[in-house]
Amino acid sequence: MIDLKQVHSLTDFSRNAKTHVKRLKKTGRPEVLTVNGHAEVVVQSAESYQQLLDDAELAHSLRVVRKSLAQAKLGRGRSMREFVESLAARHEIELD
């Protein structure tokens, strides 16, 4: 959730960029920048942005795993052996 105390004008951000960047790094929280009173962009530190990307990737992976488990419970899909055999055949790999 965006902290409403961290909504600033683009002009203020431009004039006080060092102060804003210092706060962004310290808090890890994003800031909303406004133009003519309307929210236009969100800025955040590179570290907090990377964490956001990592969290999104993990959430996506968990959704895929949950969906796969649900399909397996319904008897859909194929066994690991069948998968590995088809993968090996597709890539002309001989299995022992």
N, CA, C and O atoms as a GROMACS GRO file, in nm:
protein
  384
    1MET      N    1   0.084  -0.118   0.000
    1MET     CA    2   0.000   0.000   0.000
    1MET      C    3   0.089   0.124   0.000
    1MET      O    4   0.193   0.127   0.065
    2ILE      N    5   0.047   0.224  -0.072
    2ILE     CA    6   0.121   0.350  -0.081
    2ILE      C    7   0.088   0.437   0.040
    2ILE      O    8  -0.029   0.456   0.075
    3ASP      N    9   0.191   0.487   0.103
    3ASP     CA   10   0.175   0.579   0.216
    3ASP      C   11   0.142   0.717   0.159
    3ASP      O   12   0.221   0.773   0.083
    4LEU      N   13   0.027   0.772   0.195
    4LEU     CA   14  -0.014   0.901   0.140
    4LEU      C   15   0.081   1.014   0.178
    4LEU      O   16   0.078   1.121   0.117
    5LYS      N   17   0.165   0.991   0.279
    5LYS     CA   18   0.267   1.090   0.314
    5LYS      C   19   0.378   1.091   0.210
    5LYS      O   20   0.458   1.186   0.204
    6GLN      N   21   0.384   0.987   0.129
    6GLN     CA   22   0.490   0.976   0.029
    6GLN      C   23   0.439   1.009  -0.112
    6GLN      O   24   0.481   0.948  -0.210
    7VAL      N   25   0.348   1.104  -0.119
    7VAL     CA   26   0.300   1.157  -0.246
    7VAL      C   27   0.358   1.297  -0.260
    7VAL      O   28   0.335   1.384  -0.176
    8HIS      N   29   0.434   1.317  -0.368
    8HIS     CA   30   0.503   1.445  -0.388
    8HIS      C   31   0.486   1.489  -0.533
    8HIS      O   32   0.459   1.408  -0.621
    9SER      N   33   0.502   1.616  -0.554
    9SER     CA   34   0.496   1.666  -0.691
    9SER      C   35   0.626   1.633  -0.763
    9SER      O   36   0.732   1.622  -0.701
   10LEU      N   37   0.617   1.618  -0.892
   10LEU     CA   38   0.736   1.594  -0.973
   10LEU      C   39   0.832   1.711  -0.959
   10LEU      O   40   0.954   1.692  -0.957
   11THR      N   41   0.778   1.831  -0.948
   11THR     CA   42   0.862   1.950  -0.930
   11THR      C   43   0.942   1.941  -0.801
   11THR      O   44   1.062   1.968  -0.800
   12ASP      N   45   0.875   1.903  -0.690
   12ASP     CA   46   0.945   1.888  -0.563
   12ASP      C   47   1.052   1.780  -0.573
   12ASP      O   48   1.162   1.797  -0.521
   13PHE      N   49   1.019   1.670  -0.639
   13PHE     CA   50   1.117   1.562  -0.656
   13PHE      C   51   1.239   1.612  -0.733
   13PHE      O   52   1.352   1.583  -0.696
   14SER      N   53   1.214   1.687  -0.839
   14SER     CA   54   1.324   1.739  -0.921
   14SER      C   55   1.412   1.836  -0.841
   14SER      O   56   1.534   1.830  -0.850
   15ARG      N   57   1.350   1.922  -0.765
   15ARG     CA   58   1.424   2.022  -0.687
   15ARG      C   59   1.501   1.959  -0.571
   15ARG      O   60   1.606   2.010  -0.532
   16ASN      N   61   1.448   1.851  -0.515
   16ASN     CA   62   1.507   1.789  -0.395
   16ASN      C   63   1.539   1.642  -0.419
   16ASN      O   64   1.516   1.558  -0.332
   17ALA      N   65   1.592   1.611  -0.535
   17ALA     CA   66   1.614   1.473  -0.575
   17ALA      C   67   1.702   1.398  -0.475
   17ALA      O   68   1.671   1.284  -0.440
   18LYS      N   69   1.809   1.458  -0.428
   18LYS     CA   70   1.899   1.389  -0.336
   18LYS      C   71   1.826   1.348  -0.208
   18LYS      O   72   1.846   1.237  -0.158
   19THR      N   73   1.743   1.437  -0.155
   19THR     CA   74   1.667   1.407  -0.034
   19THR      C   75   1.570   1.291  -0.058
   19THR      O   76   1.558   1.200   0.024
   20HIS      N   77   1.502   1.296  -0.171
   20HIS     CA   78   1.406   1.190  -0.204
   20HIS      C   79   1.477   1.056  -0.223
   20HIS      O   80   1.432   0.954  -0.172
   21VAL      N   81   1.587   1.057  -0.296
   21VAL     CA   82   1.660   0.932  -0.320
   21VAL      C   83   1.711   0.874  -0.190
   21VAL      O   84   1.706   0.752  -0.169
   22LYS      N   85   1.760   0.960  -0.101
   22LYS     CA   86   1.808   0.914   0.030
   22LYS      C   87   1.694   0.846   0.106
   22LYS      O   88   1.714   0.740   0.166
   23ARG      N   89   1.575   0.908   0.105
   23ARG     CA   90   1.459   0.851   0.174
   23ARG      C   91   1.416   0.719   0.108
   23ARG      O   92   1.381   0.623   0.177
   24LEU      N   93   1.417   0.715  -0.025
   24LEU     CA   94   1.379   0.593  -0.097
   24LEU      C   95   1.471   0.477  -0.059
   24LEU      O   96   1.424   0.366  -0.035
   25LYS      N   97   1.600   0.504  -0.053
   25LYS     CA   98   1.695   0.399  -0.015
   25LYS      C   99   1.678   0.356   0.130
   25LYS      O  100   1.685   0.238   0.162
   26LYS      N  101   1.655   0.453   0.217
   26LYS     CA  102   1.645   0.424   0.361
   26LYS      C  103   1.519   0.345   0.393
   26LYS      O  104   1.525   0.246   0.466
   27THR      N  105   1.407   0.388   0.339
   27THR     CA  106   1.279   0.325   0.375
   27THR      C  107   1.245   0.204   0.288
   27THR      O  108   1.176   0.113   0.334
   28GLY      N  109   1.293   0.203   0.164
   28GLY     CA  110   1.254   0.096   0.072
   28GLY      C  111   1.111   0.110   0.022
   28GLY      O  112   1.061   0.024  -0.050
   29ARG      N  113   1.046   0.219   0.062
   29ARG     CA  114   0.906   0.241   0.022
   29ARG      C  115   0.901   0.329  -0.103
   29ARG      O  116   0.983   0.420  -0.117
   30PRO      N  117   0.808   0.305  -0.193
   30PRO     CA  118   0.795   0.388  -0.313
   30PRO      C  119   0.732   0.524  -0.283
   30PRO      O  120   0.670   0.543  -0.179
   31GLU      N  121   0.751   0.615  -0.375
   31GLU     CA  122   0.685   0.746  -0.368
   31GLU      C  123   0.604   0.766  -0.495
   31GLU      O  124   0.644   0.724  -0.604
   32VAL      N  125   0.489   0.829  -0.480
   32VAL     CA  126   0.406   0.865  -0.594
   32VAL      C  127   0.439   1.009  -0.630
   32VAL      O  128   0.442   1.096  -0.543
   33LEU      N  129   0.464   1.033  -0.757
   33LEU     CA  130   0.490   1.169  -0.803
   33LEU      C  131   0.372   1.217  -0.884
   33LEU      O  132   0.317   1.145  -0.968
   34THR      N  133   0.333   1.339  -0.857
   34THR     CA  134   0.216   1.396  -0.923
   34THR      C  135   0.256   1.504  -1.023
   34THR      O  136   0.359   1.569  -1.009
   35VAL      N  137   0.172   1.520  -1.123
   35VAL     CA  138   0.184   1.629  -1.220
   35VAL      C  139   0.047   1.695  -1.224
   35VAL      O  140  -0.054   1.631  -1.254
   36ASN      N  141   0.044   1.824  -1.193
   36ASN     CA  142  -0.082   1.899  -1.188
   36ASN      C  143  -0.182   1.833  -1.093
   36ASN      O  144  -0.302   1.831  -1.120
   37GLY      N  145  -0.132   1.780  -0.982
   37GLY     CA  146  -0.219   1.722  -0.880
   37GLY      C  147  -0.267   1.580  -0.906
   37GLY      O  148  -0.342   1.525  -0.826
   38HIS      N  149  -0.225   1.521  -1.017
   38HIS     CA  150  -0.267   1.385  -1.052
   38HIS      C  151  -0.148   1.290  -1.044
   38HIS      O  152  -0.039   1.322  -1.092
   39ALA      N  153  -0.170   1.175  -0.984
   39ALA     CA  154  -0.064   1.075  -0.976
   39ALA      C  155  -0.022   1.034  -1.116
   39ALA      O  156  -0.106   0.998  -1.199
   40GLU      N  157   0.108   1.040  -1.142
   40GLU     CA  158   0.158   1.008  -1.276
   40GLU      C  159   0.260   0.895  -1.276
   40GLU      O  160   0.256   0.808  -1.364
   41VAL      N  161   0.352   0.894  -1.178
   41VAL     CA  162   0.455   0.791  -1.176
   41VAL      C  163   0.484   0.749  -1.033
   41VAL      O  164   0.454   0.820  -0.937
   42VAL      N  165   0.543   0.632  -1.022
   42VAL     CA  166   0.588   0.581  -0.892
   42VAL      C  167   0.739   0.560  -0.905
   42VAL      O  168   0.786   0.502  -1.003
   43VAL      N  169   0.813   0.607  -0.806
   43VAL     CA  170   0.957   0.586  -0.804
   43VAL      C  171   0.994   0.507  -0.679
   43VAL      O  172   0.930   0.518  -0.575
   44GLN      N  173   1.099   0.427  -0.693
   44GLN     CA  174   1.147   0.351  -0.578
   44GLN      C  175   1.294   0.319  -0.600
   44GLN      O  176   1.346   0.333  -0.710
   45SER      N  177   1.359   0.275  -0.494
   45SER     CA  178   1.500   0.240  -0.506
   45SER      C  179   1.514   0.114  -0.590
   45SER      O  180   1.422   0.033  -0.601
   46ALA      N  181   1.631   0.098  -0.649
   46ALA     CA  182   1.658  -0.020  -0.731
   46ALA      C  183   1.648  -0.147  -0.647
   46ALA      O  184   1.596  -0.248  -0.694
   47GLU      N  185   1.696  -0.141  -0.524
   47GLU     CA  186   1.693  -0.258  -0.436
   47GLU      C  187   1.549  -0.300  -0.405
   47GLU      O  188   1.516  -0.418  -0.410
   48SER      N  189   1.464  -0.203  -0.374
   48SER     CA  190   1.325  -0.239  -0.343
   48SER      C  191   1.251  -0.284  -0.468
   48SER      O  192   1.160  -0.367  -0.460
   49TYR      N  193   1.288  -0.230  -0.585
   49TYR     CA  194   1.226  -0.274  -0.710
   49TYR      C  195   1.265  -0.419  -0.739
   49TYR      O  196   1.181  -0.499  -0.780
   50GLN      N  197   1.393  -0.454  -0.717
   50GLN     CA  198   1.436  -0.591  -0.738
   50GLN      C  199   1.363  -0.686  -0.645
   50GLN      O  200   1.324  -0.796  -0.685
   51GLN      N  201   1.343  -0.643  -0.521
   51GLN     CA  202   1.268  -0.727  -0.426
   51GLN      C  203   1.125  -0.747  -0.474
   51GLN      O  204   1.071  -0.856  -0.462
   52LEU      N  205   1.065  -0.642  -0.528
   52LEU     CA  206   0.930  -0.652  -0.583
   52LEU      C  207   0.925  -0.753  -0.697
   52LEU      O  208   0.833  -0.834  -0.705
   53LEU      N  209   1.025  -0.748  -0.786
   53LEU     CA  210   1.031  -0.844  -0.897
   53LEU      C  211   1.048  -0.986  -0.845
   53LEU      O  212   0.984  -1.079  -0.893
   54ASP      N  213   1.136  -1.003  -0.746
   54ASP     CA  214   1.157  -1.136  -0.688
   54ASP      C  215   1.029  -1.189  -0.624
   54ASP      O  216   0.995  -1.306  -0.642
   55ASP      N  217   0.958  -1.104  -0.551
   55ASP     CA  218   0.833  -1.144  -0.488
   55ASP      C  219   0.728  -1.182  -0.592
   55ASP      O  220   0.654  -1.278  -0.574
   56ALA      N  221   0.722  -1.105  -0.700
   56ALA     CA  222   0.625  -1.134  -0.806
   56ALA      C  223   0.656  -1.268  -0.873
   56ALA      O  224   0.566  -1.345  -0.905
   57GLU      N  225   0.785  -1.295  -0.895
   57GLU     CA  226   0.825  -1.421  -0.956
   57GLU      C  227   0.790  -1.539  -0.865
   57GLU      O  228   0.743  -1.642  -0.912
   58LEU      N  229   0.815  -1.523  -0.735
   58LEU     CA  230   0.780  -1.629  -0.640
   58LEU      C  231   0.629  -1.652  -0.638
   58LEU      O  232   0.584  -1.767  -0.639
   59ALA      N  233   0.552  -1.545  -0.636
   59ALA     CA  234   0.406  -1.558  -0.635
   59ALA      C  235   0.358  -1.630  -0.762
   59ALA      O  236   0.269  -1.715  -0.755
   60HIS      N  237   0.417  -1.597  -0.875
   60HIS     CA  238   0.380  -1.664  -1.000
   60HIS      C  239   0.413  -1.813  -0.992
   60HIS      O  240   0.332  -1.898  -1.031
   61SER      N  241   0.532  -1.845  -0.942
   61SER     CA  242   0.572  -1.985  -0.930
   61SER      C  243   0.477  -2.062  -0.839
   61SER      O  244   0.440  -2.175  -0.869
   62LEU      N  245   0.437  -2.001  -0.729
   62LEU     CA  246   0.344  -2.066  -0.637
   62LEU      C  247   0.209  -2.091  -0.703
   62LEU      O  248   0.148  -2.196  -0.682
   63ARG      N  249   0.161  -1.994  -0.783
   63ARG     CA  250   0.034  -2.014  -0.855
   63ARG      C  251   0.044  -2.132  -0.952
   63ARG      O  252  -0.049  -2.212  -0.962
   64VAL      N  253   0.156  -2.142  -1.022
   64VAL     CA  254   0.176  -2.251  -1.117
   64VAL      C  255   0.178  -2.385  -1.044
   64VAL      O  256   0.116  -2.481  -1.089
   65VAL      N  257   0.249  -2.393  -0.932
   65VAL     CA  258   0.257  -2.516  -0.855
   65VAL      C  259   0.119  -2.555  -0.802
   65VAL      O  260   0.079  -2.671  -0.810
   66ARG      N  261   0.045  -2.457  -0.747
   66ARG     CA  262  -0.090  -2.487  -0.697
   66ARG      C  263  -0.181  -2.539  -0.808
   66ARG      O  264  -0.255  -2.636  -0.789
   67LYS      N  265  -0.174  -2.475  -0.924
   67LYS     CA  266  -0.256  -2.518  -1.037
   67LYS      C  267  -0.217  -2.659  -1.080
   67LYS      O  268  -0.304  -2.742  -1.109
   68SER      N  269  -0.087  -2.686  -1.085
   68SER     CA  270  -0.038  -2.819  -1.124
   68SER      C  271  -0.083  -2.926  -1.025
   68SER      O  272  -0.125  -3.034  -1.065
   69LEU      N  273  -0.074  -2.895  -0.896
   69LEU     CA  274  -0.118  -2.991  -0.794
   69LEU      C  275  -0.267  -3.018  -0.805
   69LEU      O  276  -0.312  -3.132  -0.790
   70ALA      N  277  -0.345  -2.913  -0.831
   70ALA     CA  278  -0.489  -2.931  -0.846
   70ALA      C  279  -0.520  -3.019  -0.966
   70ALA      O  280  -0.608  -3.105  -0.960
   71GLN      N  281  -0.448  -2.998  -1.076
   71GLN     CA  282  -0.469  -3.082  -1.194
   71GLN      C  283  -0.430  -3.226  -1.167
   71GLN      O  284  -0.497  -3.319  -1.212
   72ALA      N  285  -0.320  -3.246  -1.093
   72ALA     CA  286  -0.276  -3.382  -1.060
   72ALA      C  287  -0.381  -3.453  -0.976
   72ALA      O  288  -0.406  -3.572  -0.996
   73LYS      N  289  -0.442  -3.381  -0.881
   73LYS     CA  290  -0.546  -3.442  -0.798
   73LYS      C  291  -0.665  -3.485  -0.880
   73LYS      O  292  -0.736  -3.579  -0.844
   74LEU      N  293  -0.689  -3.415  -0.991
   74LEU     CA  294  -0.801  -3.450  -1.079
   74LEU      C  295  -0.762  -3.559  -1.179
   74LEU      O  296  -0.843  -3.599  -1.262
   75GLY      N  297  -0.638  -3.606  -1.170
   75GLY     CA  298  -0.593  -3.711  -1.260
   75GLY      C  299  -0.548  -3.661  -1.395
   75GLY      O  300  -0.530  -3.740  -1.488
   76ARG      N  301  -0.530  -3.533  -1.408
   76ARG     CA  302  -0.483  -3.476  -1.534
   76ARG      C  303  -0.331  -3.476  -1.536
   76ARG      O  304  -0.266  -3.490  -1.432
   77GLY      N  305  -0.276  -3.461  -1.654
   77GLY     CA  306  -0.131  -3.456  -1.666
   77GLY      C  307  -0.074  -3.594  -1.690
   77GLY      O  308  -0.145  -3.687  -1.728
   78ARG      N  309   0.056  -3.605  -1.669
   78ARG     CA  310   0.123  -3.734  -1.691
   78ARG      C  311   0.229  -3.754  -1.584
   78ARG      O  312   0.267  -3.661  -1.513
   79SER      N  313   0.274  -3.875  -1.575
   79SER     CA  314   0.374  -3.907  -1.472
   79SER      C  315   0.508  -3.844  -1.509
   79SER      O  316   0.532  -3.806  -1.623
   80MET      N  317   0.592  -3.834  -1.409
   80MET     CA  318   0.725  -3.779  -1.431
   80MET      C  319   0.801  -3.866  -1.531
   80MET      O  320   0.872  -3.816  -1.618
   81ARG      N  321   0.784  -3.998  -1.518
   81ARG     CA  322   0.853  -4.090  -1.611
   81ARG      C  323   0.811  -4.061  -1.754
   81ARG      O  324   0.896  -4.053  -1.843
   82GLU      N  325   0.680  -4.046  -1.778
   82GLU     CA  326   0.633  -4.016  -1.914
   82GLU      C  327   0.690  -3.884  -1.964
   82GLU      O  328   0.730  -3.873  -2.080
   83PHE      N  329   0.694  -3.786  -1.878
   83PHE     CA  330   0.748  -3.656  -1.917
   83PHE      C  331   0.895  -3.667  -1.956
   83PHE      O  332   0.936  -3.617  -2.060
   84VAL      N  333   0.974  -3.732  -1.870
   84VAL     CA  334   1.118  -3.745  -1.895
   84VAL      C  335   1.142  -3.824  -2.024
   84VAL      O  336   1.230  -3.789  -2.103
   85GLU      N  337   1.066  -3.929  -2.044
   85GLU     CA  338   1.082  -4.008  -2.166
   85GLU      C  339   1.050  -3.928  -2.291
   85GLU      O  340   1.122  -3.937  -2.391
   86SER      N  341   0.945  -3.849  -2.287
   86SER     CA  342   0.910  -3.768  -2.404
   86SER      C  343   1.013  -3.657  -2.426
   86SER      O  344   1.045  -3.623  -2.540
   87LEU      N  345   1.064  -3.601  -2.318
   87LEU     CA  346   1.167  -3.497  -2.328
   87LEU      C  347   1.294  -3.556  -2.389
   87LEU      O  348   1.355  -3.495  -2.477
   88ALA      N  349   1.333  -3.673  -2.342
   88ALA     CA  350   1.452  -3.740  -2.395
   88ALA      C  351   1.435  -3.772  -2.543
   88ALA      O  352   1.527  -3.753  -2.622
   89ALA      N  353   1.318  -3.821  -2.579
   89ALA     CA  354   1.292  -3.856  -2.719
   89ALA      C  355   1.298  -3.731  -2.807
   89ALA      O  356   1.353  -3.734  -2.917
   90ARG      N  357   1.241  -3.623  -2.760
   90ARG     CA  358   1.238  -3.498  -2.837
   90ARG      C  359   1.379  -3.446  -2.862
   90ARG      O  360   1.405  -3.384  -2.966
   91HIS      N  361   1.469  -3.470  -2.769
   91HIS     CA  362   1.606  -3.419  -2.782
   91HIS      C  363   1.706  -3.529  -2.816
   91HIS      O  364   1.827  -3.512  -2.806
   92GLU      N  365   1.651  -3.643  -2.858
   92GLU     CA  366   1.732  -3.756  -2.902
   92GLU      C  367   1.835  -3.797  -2.797
   92GLU      O  368   1.953  -3.818  -2.827
   93ILE      N  369   1.787  -3.807  -2.673
   93ILE     CA  370   1.871  -3.850  -2.560
   93ILE      C  371   1.831  -3.991  -2.524
   93ILE      O  372   1.712  -4.020  -2.507
   94GLU      N  373   1.929  -4.078  -2.512
   94GLU     CA  374   1.902  -4.217  -2.476
   94GLU      C  375   1.900  -4.231  -2.325
   94GLU      O  376   1.993  -4.188  -2.256
   95LEU      N  377   1.794  -4.291  -2.274
   95LEU     CA  378   1.784  -4.316  -2.132
   95LEU      C  379   1.823  -4.460  -2.102
   95LEU      O  380   1.794  -4.550  -2.181
   96ASP      N  381   1.888  -4.481  -1.990
   96ASP     CA  382   1.925  -4.619  -1.950
   96ASP      C  383   1.815  -4.681  -1.871
   96ASP      O  384   1.827  -4.796  -1.828
   0.00000   0.00000   0.00000
